[in-house]
Amino acid sequence: MKRSPLEIRLLTYMARILFRRRPRPSDQALILDPQATREAAAMIEASPDLTGDRRTLTAAGQLHFFRFTATKKDSEDNGDMKDADHLQSASMFFGPLLAIRPRAIPRPLREFLVTLRDEPPDPGANRASSMLRAALRSEGPWTDVWRELGRHLIVQDDDDEAVAVLRHSAPADEPGERPARDSGYAKGMANRAIDLLLEYRQTGRIALLDEARVLLREAVADIPDDDLDYYAYVLPALASAVHELFDEFGDQDALQDALAIHRRAVAKVPTDHQRYGGLVANLGGCLAVCAIVGGDSAMLDEAIDLLLSTRPESSEEFVVANNLAIALRHRHLRTREMYDLERALAEARSAVRLAATTAERRAALHVHAQLLMARVEVNGLSPTSGRDLREALRHLRAAVDLCSDDDPVIASSLFNLGMALLMAREMGDPRAADEAAAAFRRVAAHPLAAPRNRARAAINAGRLAADAADWESAVEQFVIAISQLEQAVPRGLGRSDQERQLRDLRGLAADAAACALRAGAPGQAAVLLEQGRGVLLAQAMDTRPDVRLLESVPRELAERFHRLRESIERVGSGPLPGASPDMMTTTEFRRRLLARWDQLMTEIRAVAGLKDFLRPPSIEDLTRAAAEGAIVLVNSSTYGSDAIVVQENGVTSVPLPLLSPHTARVMAAELHACLGSRHPNERLTALLGELWDAVAGPVLHHLGVVEQLRGDASDQRIWWCPSGFLSFLPLHAAGYHETRNDRHPRTVIDRVISSYAPTIRTLRHARGPAPSDDEAGSMLVVAMPQTPGQSSLSGAADEAEILSELLDGVTVLQNEQATRAAVTAALGEHRRVHFACHAMSDLDNPWAGHLLLHDGALAVAEAVALRHERAELAVLSACSTFQSGLDLADEVIHLGSAFQLAGYRQVIATLWEVPDLTAVDLTAETHRRIAGEDGLAGTANAVNRAIRELRDLVPESPVAWAAHVHSGP
């Protein structure tokens, strides 16, 4: 019988142990090597029919059985249970073979399985044992065993194998494959889960919610098909537990999962069932929330129609009225139909009257108050508005009074009260601001409040303090808000959810830094600005630290770090492949992995000398990063605009009185407008002068940089780190270029060599060990003179030809050769890459920005996923490759930052579309200098000199020469 190479490699691990009674230490290390698990997972994935592949079952079972043998003695000595985990995994693999290939199972384990099979059912047994016993009684392999095994392996540390098993864990389709369920045990598990859910709502402990959700999913998997009462009881509880993830973290994947469960419940239970009306009411409410979050008008109409047609039992009337009020309110926001608003108010008043419990009354008061405030917004300063607002405030204060101080719900009640008080302040109530600030401070300090609510409340409290010029109190609140970012925008969320959360927190970092400066703390301002920007970049960098940093981590922890990092990066979004509706979602799986990540970080930081491992940078870290030149953080806020100058000897600030958020926005809009006009150069020339006056001139004067660049300008470096709309502007080209030949030119490029840094942390990340020029490696050139569906780029072929003549070892992929697969494969073989092709940026969704290749796009998100630890230089000679999104400008998401995250220390990119021939000239000159006297270490100088030479030829055409930027060390 021919065996696959994967199987042979796995069996090699086993053979080393099989012929010895006692494993040698080297054999034990071999069996416990994580590579064994990875190869077992690869073999499982390679099997087209896992449940019918006896060899795979045998091989994987033997692996875990030998792990049990190898760890049993150590486990007995240490008192841990690692051997039990391996024995259980081995049992799960061997279980389906008992009836068809018993001799493949080691004798001690076979005897154990026979005994387990013949034992009567134990209602108190754990889920794994119950599933295994059912499998042992079946006539052959049973796919639900694989589903349970996947869950079991997730709880362990076998992430690779868990993913592989879950991909094969489709639910059984044939009725004969399912043995009888133990519904009594399942119902007990559901009751326990609901108790945990109630305890979570009382304490806010997320671990209880996670445990409740797992138990409910398992209970749902065991619902007998004819037990409709059980369906009507457990499915809404599971939907509610899943929905809580959205309420806590804004997780839209969880919200869609909850909606699917509600739909399943309504479809399963007949219309004459006593709880059918309640199920429809819950579905309508969830539909409304999904529609509101997703902006889906058709779904909102569906929710309203469903709720209007519902005839609930008396106990469900409150749910229908409250959900209908919410849905009608949001349809009013879309249509501005007063009928919807008045009908919503009527339903809200009914809900207040129908509320039977404290929780229901509190919820009804919130909804009615929000509707009253909506009517105030419509009516403005009419005589009725004051009455409506006073009634709304009475409702919200009553809702707060219904909560105890240690109740997690009090945080949302206080937050809503604070927002209503802000409205009262705008309508002229002089006392409202103080009461609002007090409410927001209570939320920000509440340990059980949802992190995003704490962050939003702290921002509001900070801005109220700043409005009163109480800078110290403002900074105190902004520090709280920034400290909540990691949890308010958790890694476990999908990317779209993370971006939505960040949009709600826009301006936080800028306001925090401005207030710290007003309070006389420039160092703290720099730290706050650094920690509050580039949140998604920082998360990505945490899984890709500088290799030098990992050298000091103990080997076992480093191996776990790499294994867990790969698992986290591999988990995407949407349902797990092959998963049934009862299984955990990808978001839940990712959250489990990240919980282990947090535990691993705790273990690493407990090692001597590693207490700051992957923590946000301190002021000392920031000043060390400025050893090679000043780093200028340009910040603009309602509370003041400044340049925060980080140097090796400390942090200072430069007031920028001509800059404000409004002027930054106007300049960015002016840049966009002039680039799209027929005669852009005159307007762009004026804009470069305004940038000099507002930003660059004061900064260079503060630094004492007034004269022209010298021949050796290596010490005249500056790194720009702009925030908000300033990130769209060419600070490196600012100035009055008619003064370029003066002794004291009023231009940036004639005084300093500019580079950009998305954040200081990315700059530190890029400053890994630099190769010597003779180790720089070959270059990959990707040239697309002809791109399907796009205009031709004759200059792309010229760039490829010039580079081939200029450099040795150039690999060119051109036109139909430059496929996505060919390019991504070739990137790993070259340390430098030059793209000469079309590119597209997306101001609304920066992750969708992309380079256009022959057979499709290489998007920002895909570029981030590339990993090339020895990469050096990426030249993106394409349009707008350094342009971020409008709503997420502070996240600095574009192709340039993506290639830096992929491992390229230095990136040359563009802020806007550049003329084809200009790109050729700049490319040729830059690469000539890098290949000559400047070398790779002088890439920034090469870019500066190439821009200056082109500027000197056509100073009246800044569109041609001001777009190119350098990012990196």
LINBELZI-V155367 format. One record per backbone hydrogen bond with DSSP energy under -1.0 kcal/mol. NH is the residue of the N-H (numbers start at 1). CO is the residue of the C=O. E is the energy in kcal/mol with one decimal. If there is no record, write none. Layout:
nh=NH co=CO e=E
nh=NH co=CO e=E
This chain:
nh=8 co=4 e=-2.5
nh=9 co=5 e=-2.3
nh=10 co=6 e=-2.2
nh=11 co=7 e=-2.9
nh=12 co=8 e=-1.5
nh=14 co=10 e=-1.1
nh=15 co=11 e=-2.9
nh=16 co=12 e=-1.5
nh=17 co=14 e=-1.4
nh=18 co=14 e=-2.7
nh=20 co=17 e=-2.0
nh=28 co=24 e=-2.5
nh=29 co=25 e=-2.3
nh=30 co=26 e=-1.7
nh=31 co=27 e=-2.7
nh=32 co=28 e=-2.3
nh=36 co=33 e=-2.0
nh=38 co=34 e=-2.2
nh=39 co=35 e=-2.5
nh=40 co=36 e=-2.3
nh=41 co=37 e=-2.6
nh=42 co=38 e=-2.3
nh=43 co=39 e=-2.2
nh=44 co=40 e=-2.4
nh=45 co=41 e=-2.7
nh=46 co=42 e=-1.9
nh=52 co=49 e=-1.1
nh=53 co=50 e=-1.2
nh=54 co=52 e=-1.1
nh=57 co=53 e=-2.0
nh=58 co=54 e=-2.7
nh=59 co=55 e=-2.8
nh=60 co=56 e=-2.7
nh=61 co=57 e=-2.5
nh=62 co=58 e=-2.8
nh=63 co=59 e=-2.1
nh=64 co=60 e=-1.9
nh=65 co=61 e=-2.3
nh=66 co=62 e=-2.8
nh=67 co=63 e=-1.9
nh=68 co=64 e=-2.1
nh=69 co=65 e=-2.2
nh=70 co=66 e=-2.7
nh=71 co=67 e=-1.9
nh=72 co=68 e=-1.4
nh=75 co=71 e=-2.8
nh=76 co=72 e=-2.3
nh=77 co=73 e=-2.2
nh=78 co=74 e=-2.4
nh=79 co=75 e=-1.9
nh=85 co=81 e=-1.7
nh=86 co=82 e=-1.9
nh=87 co=83 e=-2.4
nh=88 co=84 e=-2.5
nh=89 co=85 e=-2.3
nh=90 co=86 e=-2.7
nh=91 co=87 e=-2.5
nh=92 co=88 e=-2.3
nh=93 co=89 e=-2.0
nh=94 co=90 e=-2.7
nh=95 co=91 e=-2.5
nh=97 co=94 e=-2.0
nh=98 co=95 e=-1.6
nh=101 co=97 e=-3.4
nh=104 co=101 e=-1.5
nh=105 co=102 e=-1.8
nh=110 co=106 e=-2.7
nh=111 co=107 e=-2.6
nh=112 co=108 e=-1.8
nh=113 co=109 e=-2.4
nh=114 co=110 e=-2.4
nh=115 co=111 e=-2.3
nh=116 co=112 e=-2.6
nh=117 co=113 e=-2.5
nh=118 co=114 e=-1.9
nh=125 co=122 e=-2.3
nh=130 co=126 e=-2.2
nh=131 co=127 e=-2.5
nh=132 co=128 e=-2.5
nh=133 co=129 e=-2.7
nh=134 co=130 e=-2.0
nh=135 co=131 e=-2.0
nh=136 co=132 e=-2.5
nh=137 co=133 e=-1.3
nh=145 co=142 e=-1.5
nh=147 co=143 e=-1.5
nh=148 co=144 e=-2.4
nh=149 co=145 e=-2.6
nh=150 co=146 e=-2.3
nh=151 co=147 e=-1.8
nh=152 co=148 e=-2.6
nh=153 co=149 e=-2.7
nh=154 co=150 e=-1.6
nh=155 co=151 e=-1.6
nh=156 co=152 e=-1.4
nh=158 co=153 e=-1.1
nh=159 co=157 e=-1.3
nh=162 co=158 e=-2.3
nh=163 co=159 e=-2.3
nh=164 co=160 e=-2.0
nh=165 co=161 e=-2.7
nh=166 co=162 e=-2.7
nh=167 co=163 e=-1.5
nh=168 co=165 e=-1.4
nh=169 co=166 e=-1.3
nh=177 co=174 e=-2.0
nh=178 co=175 e=-1.4
nh=183 co=181 e=-1.1
nh=186 co=182 e=-1.9
nh=187 co=183 e=-2.7
nh=188 co=184 e=-1.9
nh=189 co=185 e=-2.2
nh=190 co=186 e=-2.3
nh=191 co=187 e=-2.5
nh=192 co=188 e=-2.3
nh=193 co=189 e=-2.2
nh=194 co=190 e=-2.4
nh=195 co=191 e=-2.0
nh=196 co=192 e=-2.1
nh=197 co=193 e=-2.3
nh=198 co=194 e=-2.2
nh=199 co=195 e=-2.3
nh=200 co=196 e=-2.6
nh=201 co=197 e=-1.9
nh=202 co=198 e=-1.2
nh=203 co=199 e=-2.0
nh=204 co=200 e=-3.9
nh=209 co=205 e=-1.1
nh=210 co=206 e=-2.5
nh=211 co=207 e=-2.3
nh=212 co=208 e=-2.6
nh=213 co=209 e=-2.3
nh=214 co=210 e=-2.0
nh=215 co=211 e=-2.3
nh=216 co=212 e=-2.3
nh=217 co=213 e=-2.1
nh=218 co=214 e=-2.0
nh=219 co=215 e=-2.4
nh=220 co=216 e=-2.7
nh=221 co=217 e=-1.9
nh=222 co=219 e=-1.0
nh=223 co=220 e=-1.7
nh=227 co=224 e=-1.9
nh=228 co=226 e=-1.4
nh=231 co=227 e=-1.8
nh=232 co=228 e=-2.5
nh=234 co=230 e=-3.0
nh=235 co=231 e=-1.8
nh=238 co=234 e=-2.5
nh=239 co=235 e=-2.7
nh=240 co=236 e=-2.4
nh=241 co=237 e=-2.3
nh=242 co=238 e=-2.5
nh=243 co=239 e=-2.7
nh=244 co=240 e=-1.6
nh=245 co=242 e=-1.4
nh=247 co=243 e=-2.0
nh=248 co=244 e=-2.5
nh=249 co=245 e=-2.5
nh=250 co=246 e=-2.5
nh=255 co=251 e=-1.5
nh=256 co=252 e=-2.4
nh=257 co=253 e=-2.0
nh=258 co=254 e=-2.6
nh=259 co=255 e=-2.1
nh=260 co=256 e=-2.1
nh=261 co=257 e=-2.0
nh=262 co=258 e=-2.4
nh=263 co=259 e=-2.5
nh=264 co=260 e=-2.1
nh=265 co=261 e=-2.2
nh=266 co=262 e=-2.3
nh=267 co=263 e=-2.4
nh=268 co=264 e=-1.8
nh=269 co=265 e=-2.3
nh=273 co=270 e=-1.7
nh=276 co=273 e=-1.6
nh=279 co=275 e=-2.1
nh=280 co=276 e=-2.5
nh=281 co=277 e=-2.2
nh=282 co=278 e=-2.3
nh=283 co=279 e=-2.4
nh=284 co=280 e=-2.8
nh=285 co=281 e=-2.2
nh=286 co=282 e=-2.4
nh=287 co=283 e=-2.9
nh=288 co=284 e=-2.1
nh=289 co=285 e=-2.0
nh=290 co=286 e=-2.7
nh=291 co=287 e=-2.7
nh=292 co=288 e=-2.5
nh=293 co=289 e=-2.7
nh=294 co=290 e=-2.6
nh=295 co=291 e=-1.2
nh=296 co=291 e=-1.6
nh=300 co=296 e=-1.9
nh=301 co=297 e=-2.4
nh=302 co=298 e=-2.1
nh=303 co=299 e=-2.4
nh=304 co=300 e=-2.3
nh=305 co=301 e=-2.7
nh=306 co=302 e=-2.4
nh=307 co=303 e=-2.5
nh=308 co=304 e=-2.6
nh=309 co=305 e=-1.5
nh=316 co=313 e=-2.1
nh=320 co=316 e=-1.9
nh=321 co=317 e=-2.4
nh=322 co=318 e=-2.9
nh=323 co=319 e=-2.5
nh=324 co=320 e=-2.5
nh=325 co=321 e=-2.1
nh=326 co=322 e=-1.9
nh=327 co=323 e=-2.4
nh=328 co=324 e=-2.7
nh=329 co=325 e=-1.9
nh=330 co=326 e=-1.8
nh=331 co=327 e=-1.9
nh=332 co=328 e=-2.2
nh=333 co=329 e=-1.7
nh=334 co=330 e=-1.2
nh=335 co=331 e=-3.1
nh=336 co=332 e=-3.3
nh=341 co=337 e=-1.3
nh=342 co=338 e=-2.8
nh=343 co=339 e=-2.6
nh=344 co=340 e=-2.3
nh=345 co=341 e=-2.3
nh=346 co=342 e=-2.0
nh=347 co=343 e=-2.3
nh=348 co=344 e=-2.5
nh=349 co=345 e=-2.3
nh=350 co=346 e=-1.9
nh=351 co=347 e=-2.3
nh=352 co=348 e=-2.2
nh=353 co=349 e=-1.8
nh=354 co=350 e=-2.5
nh=355 co=351 e=-1.6
nh=361 co=357 e=-2.5
nh=362 co=358 e=-2.5
nh=363 co=359 e=-2.3
nh=364 co=360 e=-2.7
nh=365 co=361 e=-2.6
nh=366 co=362 e=-1.9
nh=367 co=363 e=-2.2
nh=368 co=364 e=-2.6
nh=369 co=365 e=-2.3
nh=370 co=366 e=-2.4
nh=371 co=367 e=-2.0
nh=372 co=368 e=-2.1
nh=373 co=369 e=-2.3
nh=374 co=370 e=-1.9
nh=375 co=371 e=-2.0
nh=376 co=372 e=-1.7
nh=377 co=373 e=-2.1
nh=378 co=374 e=-1.6
nh=379 co=375 e=-2.6
nh=380 co=376 e=-2.2
nh=385 co=382 e=-1.0
nh=388 co=384 e=-2.5
nh=389 co=385 e=-2.8
nh=390 co=386 e=-2.3
nh=391 co=387 e=-2.1
nh=392 co=388 e=-2.5
nh=393 co=389 e=-2.5
nh=394 co=390 e=-2.0
nh=395 co=391 e=-2.4
nh=396 co=392 e=-2.4
nh=397 co=393 e=-2.5
nh=398 co=394 e=-2.2
nh=399 co=395 e=-2.2
nh=400 co=396 e=-2.0
nh=401 co=397 e=-2.1
nh=402 co=398 e=-1.0
nh=403 co=400 e=-1.8
nh=407 co=404 e=-1.7
nh=410 co=407 e=-1.7
nh=411 co=408 e=-1.2
nh=413 co=409 e=-1.8
nh=414 co=410 e=-2.8
nh=415 co=411 e=-2.3
nh=416 co=412 e=-2.3
nh=417 co=413 e=-2.0
nh=418 co=414 e=-2.6
nh=419 co=415 e=-2.2
nh=420 co=416 e=-2.0
nh=421 co=417 e=-2.2
nh=422 co=418 e=-1.8
nh=423 co=419 e=-1.5
nh=424 co=420 e=-2.0
nh=425 co=421 e=-2.3
nh=426 co=422 e=-2.1
nh=427 co=423 e=-1.3
nh=428 co=425 e=-1.8
nh=429 co=424 e=-2.3
nh=435 co=431 e=-1.5
nh=436 co=432 e=-2.8
nh=437 co=433 e=-2.7
nh=438 co=434 e=-2.1
nh=439 co=435 e=-2.1
nh=440 co=436 e=-2.7
nh=441 co=437 e=-2.5
nh=442 co=438 e=-1.8
nh=443 co=439 e=-1.8
nh=444 co=440 e=-2.7
nh=445 co=441 e=-1.7
nh=446 co=443 e=-1.2
nh=449 co=446 e=-1.2
nh=454 co=450 e=-2.3
nh=455 co=451 e=-2.6
nh=456 co=452 e=-2.5
nh=457 co=453 e=-2.5
nh=458 co=454 e=-2.5
nh=459 co=455 e=-2.2
nh=460 co=456 e=-2.1
nh=461 co=457 e=-2.7
nh=462 co=458 e=-2.8
nh=463 co=459 e=-2.5
nh=464 co=460 e=-2.2
nh=465 co=461 e=-2.1
nh=466 co=462 e=-2.5
nh=467 co=463 e=-2.4
nh=468 co=464 e=-1.0
nh=469 co=466 e=-2.1
nh=470 co=465 e=-2.7
nh=471 co=469 e=-1.4
nh=474 co=470 e=-2.1
nh=475 co=471 e=-2.7
nh=476 co=472 e=-2.2
nh=477 co=473 e=-1.9
nh=478 co=474 e=-2.5
nh=479 co=475 e=-2.6
nh=480 co=476 e=-1.4
nh=481 co=477 e=-2.2
nh=482 co=478 e=-2.6
nh=483 co=479 e=-2.1
nh=484 co=480 e=-1.0
nh=485 co=482 e=-1.2
nh=488 co=484 e=-3.2
nh=489 co=485 e=-2.6
nh=493 co=490 e=-1.6
nh=498 co=494 e=-2.3
nh=499 co=495 e=-2.5
nh=500 co=496 e=-2.0
nh=501 co=497 e=-2.3
nh=502 co=498 e=-2.3
nh=503 co=499 e=-2.2
nh=504 co=500 e=-1.4
nh=506 co=503 e=-1.2
nh=508 co=505 e=-1.7
nh=511 co=507 e=-2.5
nh=512 co=508 e=-2.7
nh=513 co=509 e=-2.6
nh=514 co=510 e=-2.3
nh=515 co=511 e=-2.3
nh=516 co=512 e=-2.1
nh=517 co=513 e=-2.1
nh=518 co=514 e=-2.1
nh=519 co=515 e=-1.7
nh=520 co=517 e=-1.7
nh=521 co=516 e=-2.7
nh=525 co=521 e=-2.1
nh=526 co=522 e=-2.2
nh=527 co=523 e=-2.0
nh=528 co=524 e=-2.8
nh=529 co=525 e=-2.4
nh=530 co=526 e=-2.2
nh=531 co=527 e=-2.7
nh=532 co=528 e=-2.0
nh=534 co=890 e=-1.9
nh=538 co=534 e=-2.6
nh=539 co=535 e=-2.0
nh=540 co=536 e=-2.0
nh=541 co=537 e=-2.5
nh=542 co=538 e=-1.7
nh=544 co=541 e=-1.4
nh=549 co=546 e=-1.5
nh=550 co=546 e=-1.0
nh=553 co=550 e=-1.5
nh=558 co=554 e=-2.6
nh=559 co=555 e=-2.7
nh=560 co=556 e=-1.9
nh=561 co=557 e=-2.4
nh=562 co=558 e=-2.5
nh=563 co=559 e=-2.4
nh=564 co=560 e=-2.8
nh=565 co=561 e=-2.7
nh=566 co=562 e=-2.3
nh=567 co=563 e=-1.7
nh=568 co=564 e=-2.5
nh=569 co=565 e=-2.4
nh=570 co=566 e=-1.6
nh=571 co=567 e=-1.5
nh=579 co=576 e=-2.2
nh=583 co=580 e=-1.7
nh=589 co=585 e=-2.5
nh=590 co=586 e=-3.1
nh=591 co=587 e=-2.4
nh=592 co=588 e=-1.8
nh=593 co=589 e=-2.1
nh=594 co=590 e=-2.5
nh=595 co=591 e=-1.9
nh=596 co=592 e=-1.7
nh=597 co=593 e=-1.9
nh=598 co=594 e=-2.5
nh=599 co=595 e=-1.8
nh=600 co=596 e=-2.5
nh=601 co=597 e=-2.6
nh=602 co=598 e=-1.9
nh=603 co=599 e=-2.0
nh=604 co=600 e=-2.7
nh=605 co=601 e=-2.6
nh=607 co=604 e=-1.6
nh=610 co=607 e=-2.3
nh=613 co=610 e=-1.9
nh=615 co=612 e=-2.1
nh=622 co=618 e=-2.1
nh=623 co=619 e=-2.3
nh=624 co=620 e=-2.0
nh=625 co=621 e=-1.6
nh=627 co=624 e=-1.4
nh=629 co=626 e=-1.1
nh=631 co=646 e=-2.4
nh=632 co=719 e=-3.2
nh=633 co=644 e=-2.8
nh=635 co=642 e=-3.0
nh=640 co=637 e=-1.8
nh=642 co=635 e=-2.1
nh=643 co=654 e=-2.4
nh=644 co=633 e=-3.2
nh=645 co=652 e=-2.4
nh=646 co=631 e=-3.1
nh=647 co=650 e=-2.8
nh=650 co=647 e=-1.8
nh=652 co=645 e=-2.3
nh=654 co=643 e=-2.5
nh=656 co=641 e=-2.6
nh=659 co=656 e=-1.8
nh=664 co=660 e=-2.6
nh=665 co=661 e=-2.1
nh=666 co=662 e=-2.6
nh=667 co=663 e=-2.7
nh=668 co=664 e=-2.2
nh=669 co=665 e=-2.4
nh=670 co=666 e=-2.6
nh=671 co=667 e=-2.4
nh=672 co=668 e=-2.2
nh=673 co=669 e=-2.5
nh=674 co=670 e=-2.8
nh=675 co=671 e=-2.1
nh=676 co=672 e=-1.0
nh=677 co=674 e=-1.1
nh=684 co=680 e=-2.4
nh=685 co=681 e=-2.5
nh=686 co=682 e=-1.7
nh=687 co=683 e=-1.9
nh=688 co=684 e=-2.3
nh=689 co=685 e=-1.4
nh=690 co=686 e=-2.0
nh=691 co=687 e=-2.3
nh=692 co=688 e=-1.6
nh=693 co=689 e=-2.2
nh=694 co=690 e=-2.6
nh=695 co=691 e=-2.4
nh=696 co=691 e=-1.6
nh=697 co=692 e=-2.7
nh=699 co=695 e=-1.8
nh=700 co=696 e=-2.7
nh=701 co=697 e=-2.4
nh=702 co=698 e=-2.1
nh=703 co=699 e=-2.0
nh=705 co=700 e=-2.3
nh=709 co=750 e=-2.1
nh=716 co=713 e=-1.8
nh=718 co=753 e=-2.1
nh=719 co=630 e=-2.6
nh=720 co=755 e=-3.0
nh=721 co=632 e=-2.8
nh=723 co=634 e=-1.2
nh=726 co=723 e=-1.5
nh=727 co=724 e=-1.7
nh=728 co=725 e=-1.7
nh=729 co=726 e=-1.6
nh=731 co=729 e=-1.8
nh=733 co=730 e=-1.5
nh=734 co=731 e=-1.3
nh=735 co=688 e=-2.0
nh=736 co=746 e=-2.8
nh=739 co=736 e=-2.0
nh=740 co=737 e=-1.2
nh=742 co=739 e=-2.0
nh=747 co=745 e=-1.2
nh=748 co=734 e=-2.3
nh=751 co=748 e=-1.8
nh=752 co=748 e=-2.7
nh=753 co=716 e=-3.1
nh=755 co=718 e=-2.1
nh=756 co=966 e=-2.4
nh=757 co=720 e=-2.2
nh=763 co=759 e=-1.6
nh=764 co=760 e=-2.5
nh=765 co=761 e=-2.3
nh=766 co=762 e=-2.1
nh=775 co=772 e=-2.1
nh=776 co=773 e=-1.2
nh=780 co=832 e=-2.5
nh=781 co=811 e=-3.3
nh=782 co=834 e=-3.0
nh=783 co=813 e=-2.2
nh=784 co=836 e=-2.7
nh=790 co=787 e=-2.5
nh=793 co=785 e=-2.8
nh=796 co=793 e=-1.3
nh=798 co=794 e=-1.3
nh=799 co=795 e=-2.6
nh=800 co=796 e=-2.0
nh=801 co=797 e=-2.2
nh=802 co=798 e=-2.8
nh=803 co=799 e=-2.4
nh=804 co=800 e=-2.0
nh=805 co=801 e=-1.9
nh=806 co=802 e=-2.2
nh=807 co=803 e=-2.5
nh=811 co=779 e=-2.8
nh=813 co=781 e=-3.0
nh=815 co=783 e=-2.0
nh=817 co=814 e=-2.3
nh=818 co=815 e=-1.7
nh=819 co=817 e=-2.0
nh=823 co=819 e=-2.7
nh=824 co=820 e=-2.4
nh=825 co=821 e=-1.9
nh=826 co=822 e=-2.2
nh=827 co=823 e=-2.1
nh=829 co=826 e=-1.6
nh=830 co=827 e=-1.2
nh=832 co=778 e=-1.3
nh=833 co=873 e=-2.2
nh=834 co=780 e=-2.8
nh=835 co=875 e=-3.1
nh=836 co=782 e=-3.2
nh=840 co=850 e=-2.7
nh=848 co=845 e=-2.3
nh=849 co=846 e=-1.5
nh=850 co=840 e=-2.6
nh=851 co=858 e=-2.2
nh=852 co=838 e=-2.6
nh=853 co=856 e=-3.2
nh=854 co=818 e=-2.4
nh=858 co=851 e=-2.8
nh=860 co=849 e=-2.5
nh=861 co=847 e=-1.4
nh=863 co=859 e=-2.5
nh=864 co=860 e=-2.5
nh=865 co=861 e=-1.1
nh=866 co=863 e=-1.0
nh=868 co=902 e=-2.6
nh=871 co=868 e=-1.8
nh=872 co=831 e=-3.3
nh=873 co=831 e=-1.4
nh=874 co=906 e=-2.2
nh=875 co=833 e=-2.7
nh=876 co=908 e=-3.4
nh=877 co=835 e=-1.8
nh=877 co=875 e=-1.0
nh=878 co=876 e=-2.4
nh=882 co=910 e=-2.6
nh=886 co=843 e=-2.5
nh=891 co=888 e=-1.6
nh=892 co=889 e=-1.4
nh=896 co=881 e=-2.0
nh=898 co=894 e=-2.1
nh=899 co=895 e=-2.2
nh=900 co=896 e=-1.5
nh=901 co=897 e=-2.4
nh=902 co=898 e=-1.8
nh=903 co=900 e=-1.2
nh=904 co=899 e=-2.2
nh=906 co=872 e=-2.5
nh=907 co=967 e=-2.7
nh=908 co=874 e=-2.4
nh=909 co=965 e=-2.0
nh=911 co=963 e=-1.5
nh=919 co=915 e=-2.0
nh=920 co=916 e=-1.5
nh=921 co=917 e=-2.3
nh=922 co=918 e=-2.7
nh=923 co=919 e=-2.3
nh=924 co=920 e=-2.7
nh=925 co=921 e=-2.4
nh=926 co=922 e=-2.6
nh=927 co=923 e=-2.5
nh=928 co=924 e=-2.0
nh=929 co=925 e=-1.9
nh=930 co=926 e=-2.2
nh=931 co=927 e=-2.6
nh=932 co=928 e=-1.1
nh=934 co=929 e=-1.6
nh=935 co=929 e=-1.3
nh=938 co=935 e=-1.1
nh=939 co=936 e=-1.6
nh=942 co=938 e=-2.4
nh=943 co=939 e=-2.4
nh=944 co=940 e=-2.3
nh=945 co=941 e=-2.6
nh=946 co=942 e=-2.1
nh=947 co=943 e=-2.4
nh=948 co=944 e=-2.5
nh=949 co=945 e=-2.3
nh=950 co=946 e=-1.9
nh=951 co=947 e=-2.8
nh=952 co=948 e=-2.8
nh=953 co=949 e=-1.2
nh=954 co=950 e=-2.3
nh=957 co=954 e=-2.1
nh=960 co=957 e=-1.6
nh=962 co=958 e=-2.7
nh=965 co=909 e=-2.6
nh=967 co=907 e=-2.8
nh=968 co=756 e=-1.1
